[in-house]
Amino acid sequence: MSSTSNIREQVMDEIMTTIRLAEDAGQDGYAEARRVYPAVPTSVITEAWAHAGHDRDEAWWASVERTIEGEIIQRAIAAPAKGGEA
């Protein structure tokens, strides 16, 4: 990985952290990033906002999948055995 790529990742991570913190506090993360980093191009803020949103979406999907898997497992072990009991 080049140092330029690493710097870009670090900048994006910093902007995404600002967005996430603002959204966690019930604020508009995009607007907060624009306020905190006025010199950053709009397209970079937009990209960071999209990545932060994608990360939240992925976390939501993982939560849904864990919930469904947990329910299926609970149902499977709670169901009476059919036929050939050990």
Secondary structure, DSSP 8 states (H G I E B T S, - for coil): --HHHHHHHHHHHHHHHHHHHHHHTTS-HHHHHHHH-TTS-HHHHHHHHHHHHHHHHHHHHHHHHHHHHHHHHHHHHHS---S---
